[in-house]
């Protein structure tokens, strides 16, 4: 279970792609702001009259969206953040709203994946007047399936030592996430990095508890795009069907074989879908 040097994980990543990520991190320095008793890390960049708010999943941070940030930054202001280890969803909502207010951002386009997609639904259900458009990626609506499937997980998860827990997540990346991504080296490398150096047990516990939480869903009156993968190993077919049923008027784009992280391993097409959707003129009903 010994940790490996980060360079080992990135050995298989194409040299030009690895250099682009390194350059992005060097030229995009996140800010830190204390809200209440919690430090929030976030990037605010780009230009434009409208702002895109990126919400990552269980295994993520502000820069996991780096390829989309580069693709959209000339068209929109972009706010991408890292969740501190807080819960419930209301605590995330409170921090996000405080960031938006302090940065003078009134309304946003929400782009959320997995847990971030769940959080996006919570936000627009409670703050509909602050949302312009919504993109829900590789995610699920409020449901009873996940709670039933993981009804014992919440009991043993706090008991597992951090080193063992993170090791198990890295094994899951190697055995499940990596193959379903099409053996994409960037996906593997970034997630291995997350679970070795940037995500701790407190993050996992808080994010798990947010996923387990239920809330009343309000269908937004703004355009909505669902992005999904037919071979998503974490969002099973029944959950994807529930999401479509919850938003019958949503546009749906399906990757046939991109796994759970298409914004990493199908970044160009993913970014193209975002840009096309977010820049479309609003159709008056």
C-alpha positions as MATLAB code, in Angstrom:
seq = 'XXXXXXXXXXXXXXXXXXXXXXXXXXXXXXXXXXXXXXXXXXXXXXXXXXXXXXXXXXXXXXXXXXXXXXXXXXXXXXXXXXXXXXXXXXXXXXXXXXXXXXXXXXXXXXXXXXXXXXXXXXXXXXXXXXXXXXXXXXXXXXXXXXXXXXXXXXXXXXXXXXXXXXXXXXXXXXXXXXXXXXXXXXXXXXXXXXXXXXXXXXXXXXXXXXXXXXXXXXXXXXXXXXXXXXXXXXXXXXXXXXXXXXXXXXXXXXXXXXXXXXXXXXXXXXXXXXXXXXXXXXXXX';
ca = [
       0.000    0.000    0.000;
       3.007    2.280   -0.247;
       2.332    5.522   -2.078;
       3.953    5.913   -5.466;
       5.567    9.098   -6.782;
       3.086   11.120   -8.831;
       5.395   10.965  -11.835;
       4.718    7.226  -12.039;
       1.003    7.809  -12.645;
       1.662   10.334  -15.421;
       4.252    8.239  -17.277;
       1.682    6.951  -19.753;
       0.067   10.327  -20.478;
       0.860   11.764  -23.893;
       3.706   14.264  -23.545;
       1.829   17.171  -25.129;
      -1.215   16.574  -22.915;
       0.892   16.338  -19.778;
       2.696   19.553  -20.730;
      -0.637   21.300  -21.309;
      -1.861   20.289  -17.840;
       1.380   21.449  -16.243;
       1.133   24.775  -18.074;
      -2.488   25.189  -17.017;
      -1.630   24.639  -13.375;
       1.311   27.009  -13.596;
      -0.720   29.819  -15.165;
      -3.996   29.333  -13.277;
      -3.514   29.820   -9.557;
      -6.581   29.184   -7.387;
      -7.783   31.615   -4.773;
      -8.616   30.779   -1.178;
     -11.416   32.411    0.742;
     -12.557   31.710    4.276;
     -16.303   31.387    4.661;
     -17.365   30.839    8.231;
     -14.935   28.294    9.645;
     -14.053   26.754    6.280;
     -11.504   27.556    3.581;
     -12.792   27.360    0.015;
     -10.358   26.965   -2.891;
     -11.533   28.147   -6.296;
     -10.451   29.493   -9.656;
     -12.072   32.537  -11.226;
     -10.945   33.128  -14.785;
     -12.141   33.819  -18.309;
     -14.083   36.671  -19.833;
     -17.643   37.308  -20.885;
     -20.929   38.616  -19.589;
     -22.056   35.259  -18.178;
     -20.443   32.872  -15.703;
     -20.149   29.080  -15.782;
     -19.976   27.365  -12.395;
     -18.266   23.960  -12.543;
     -19.180   21.416   -9.841;
     -16.980   18.321   -9.647;
     -17.849   14.846   -8.422;
     -16.723   12.670   -5.531;
     -13.234   12.371   -7.014;
     -12.435   15.883   -8.103;
     -11.091   19.336   -7.483;
     -11.215   22.700   -9.225;
      -8.678   21.731  -11.913;
     -10.244   18.434  -12.973;
     -12.205   20.627  -15.415;
      -9.016   22.132  -16.869;
      -9.720   21.161  -20.480;
     -13.223   22.638  -20.372;
     -11.910   25.789  -18.698;
      -9.446   26.297  -21.543;
     -12.168   25.673  -24.133;
     -14.710   28.056  -22.586;
     -12.618   30.826  -21.049;
     -12.774   33.125  -24.083;
     -16.568   32.971  -24.065;
     -17.490   32.954  -20.357;
     -16.249   33.860  -16.939;
     -15.556   30.602  -15.147;
     -15.762   29.707  -11.484;
     -14.435   26.252  -10.634;
     -14.127   25.234   -7.010;
     -13.070   22.421   -4.707;
     -15.523   21.252   -2.073;
     -14.128   21.446    1.441;
     -15.035   18.471    3.673;
     -18.445   19.803    4.683;
     -21.986   18.419    4.670;
     -24.976   18.384    4.308;
     -25.841   19.789    0.896;
     -27.040   22.962    2.593;
     -23.484   23.598    3.811;
     -22.162   23.360    0.250;
     -24.977   25.611   -0.930;
     -24.163   28.187    1.733;
     -20.495   28.285    0.771;
     -21.174   28.479   -2.950;
     -23.704   31.284   -2.577;
     -21.255   33.194   -0.391;
     -18.547   32.839   -3.054;
     -20.909   34.042   -5.772;
     -21.989   37.021   -3.688;
     -18.449   37.991   -2.746;
     -17.346   37.807   -6.382;
     -20.359   39.814   -7.538;
     -21.879   36.978   -9.578;
     -25.667   37.088   -9.676;
     -26.497   34.216  -12.032;
     -24.620   31.203  -13.405;
     -24.730   28.392  -15.885;
     -24.480   25.236  -13.751;
     -22.289   22.381  -15.009;
     -22.168   19.479  -12.571;
     -20.964   15.904  -12.810;
     -21.817   12.946  -10.562;
     -22.032   14.392   -7.016;
     -21.697   17.813   -8.664;
     -24.723   17.067  -10.828;
     -26.664   16.084   -7.727;
     -25.554   19.310   -6.044;
     -26.563   21.286   -9.151;
     -30.096   19.883   -8.858;
     -30.178   20.870   -5.198;
     -29.044   24.384   -6.071;
     -31.541   25.041   -8.848;
     -34.346   23.516   -6.786;
     -33.652   26.045   -4.036;
     -32.161   28.981   -5.974;
     -33.904   28.918   -9.384;
     -33.560   32.666   -9.888;
     -29.759   32.371   -9.904;
     -29.550   29.791  -12.706;
     -29.354   30.488  -16.458;
     -28.873   26.978  -17.878;
     -28.049   23.559  -16.469;
     -25.792   20.713  -17.598;
     -26.142   17.451  -15.665;
     -23.367   15.019  -16.475;
     -23.032   11.368  -15.426;
     -25.351   11.876  -12.504;
     -28.678   10.923  -10.954;
     -31.766   12.567   -9.435;
     -32.927   12.125   -5.832;
     -33.734    8.420   -5.537;
     -33.974    5.464   -3.174;
     -31.732    3.123   -5.181;
     -28.399    4.518   -4.009;
     -29.483    4.640   -0.373;
     -30.605    0.993   -0.509;
     -27.445   -0.130   -2.274;
     -25.195    1.615    0.237;
     -27.334    1.242    3.368;
     -24.419   -0.310    5.303;
     -21.624    1.733    3.757;
     -22.269    4.736    5.958;
     -21.746    2.559    9.043;
     -18.366    1.043    8.170;
     -16.887    3.879    6.116;
     -15.972    6.040    9.149;
     -14.199    3.045   10.732;
     -11.749    2.398    7.888;
      -8.271    3.910    8.371;
      -7.573    6.666    5.868;
      -4.599    4.938    4.232;
      -6.584    1.760    3.588;
      -9.613    3.704    2.347;
      -7.615    5.727   -0.177;
      -5.799    2.584   -1.306;
      -9.158    0.938   -2.033;
     -10.262    3.935   -4.079;
      -7.049    3.773   -6.111;
      -7.670    0.064   -6.735;
     -11.182    0.939   -7.931;
      -9.728    3.480  -10.354;
      -7.333    0.888  -11.742;
      -9.842   -1.967  -11.986;
     -13.077   -0.192  -12.945;
     -12.673    3.459  -13.936;
      -9.565    3.037  -16.089;
     -10.956    0.214  -18.311;
     -14.337    1.905  -18.831;
     -12.575    5.126  -19.835;
     -11.063    3.245  -22.760;
      -7.825    2.868  -20.784;
      -7.336    6.603  -20.901;
      -4.052    7.504  -19.225;
      -5.030   11.047  -18.246;
      -8.176    9.831  -16.486;
      -6.183    7.250  -14.569;
      -3.372    9.654  -13.683;
      -5.549   12.501  -12.427;
      -7.726   10.221  -10.297;
      -4.720    8.425   -8.845;
      -3.297   11.832   -7.966;
      -6.572   12.849   -6.331;
      -6.725    9.771   -4.120;
      -3.067    9.901   -3.194;
      -2.427   13.572   -2.504;
      -5.524   15.762   -2.683;
      -8.501   13.873   -1.278;
      -8.602   12.742    2.337;
     -10.958   10.597    4.348;
     -12.842   13.660    5.579;
     -13.619   14.641    1.968;
     -14.879   11.152    1.132;
     -17.120   10.970    4.196;
     -18.630   14.407    3.610;
     -19.231   13.806   -0.089;
     -20.719   10.364    0.546;
     -23.158   11.841    3.061;
     -24.220   14.472    0.545;
     -24.981   11.779   -2.042;
     -27.058    9.880    0.536;
     -29.154   12.971    1.290;
     -32.541   13.399   -0.374;
     -34.377   16.624   -1.184;
     -37.528   17.854   -2.956;
     -36.767   18.255   -6.644;
     -37.946   21.270   -8.597;
     -37.774   21.018  -12.378;
     -36.027   24.144  -13.694;
     -37.682   26.436  -16.194;
     -34.381   26.973  -18.001;
     -32.712   24.909  -20.748;
     -31.195   21.666  -19.487;
     -28.693   19.286  -21.077;
     -28.019   15.755  -19.841;
     -24.651   14.230  -20.736;
     -24.303   10.520  -20.044;
     -22.193    7.503  -20.955;
     -23.711    4.206  -22.029;
     -20.990    2.301  -20.152;
     -20.894    4.448  -17.011;
     -19.830    2.027  -14.244;
     -20.997    4.308  -11.416;
     -24.352    5.546  -12.739;
     -26.236    2.429  -13.736;
     -28.872    2.292  -16.460;
     -31.795    2.543  -14.019;
     -30.396    5.745  -12.500;
     -29.830    7.246  -15.945;
     -33.437    6.425  -16.838;
     -34.642    8.126  -13.658;
     -32.715   11.267  -14.573;
     -34.284   11.397  -18.030;
     -37.725   10.829  -16.515;
     -37.189   13.663  -14.031;
     -36.436   16.087  -16.881;
     -38.523   14.973  -19.875;
     -37.802   18.165  -21.836;
     -34.025   17.947  -21.433;
     -31.705   17.466  -24.357;
     -29.624   14.288  -23.999;
     -26.176   13.534  -25.365;
     -24.820   10.014  -24.877;
     -21.201    8.926  -25.162;
     -21.145    5.244  -26.157;
     -17.983    4.297  -24.285;
     -16.564    7.160  -22.211;
     -17.145    5.742  -18.726;
     -17.769    8.064  -15.782;
     -15.310   10.825  -16.698;
     -15.955   11.916  -20.312;
     -14.766   15.454  -19.555;
     -11.300   13.932  -19.108;
     -11.137   11.221  -21.762;
     -13.457   12.764  -24.376;
     -12.617   16.354  -23.532;
     -12.861   17.860  -27.012;
     -16.362   16.521  -27.718;
     -17.498   17.198  -24.163;
     -16.356   20.819  -24.394;
     -17.983   21.172  -27.808;
     -21.302   19.999  -26.376;
     -21.005   22.501  -23.530;
     -20.108   25.415  -25.764;
     -22.879   24.689  -28.272;
     -25.509   24.365  -25.558;
     -24.432   27.333  -23.447;
     -24.188   29.730  -26.391;
     -27.500   28.842  -28.041;
     -30.085   31.634  -28.148;
     -32.876   31.132  -25.645;
     -36.043   29.867  -27.311;
     -39.036   31.758  -25.984;
     -41.980   29.521  -25.119;
];
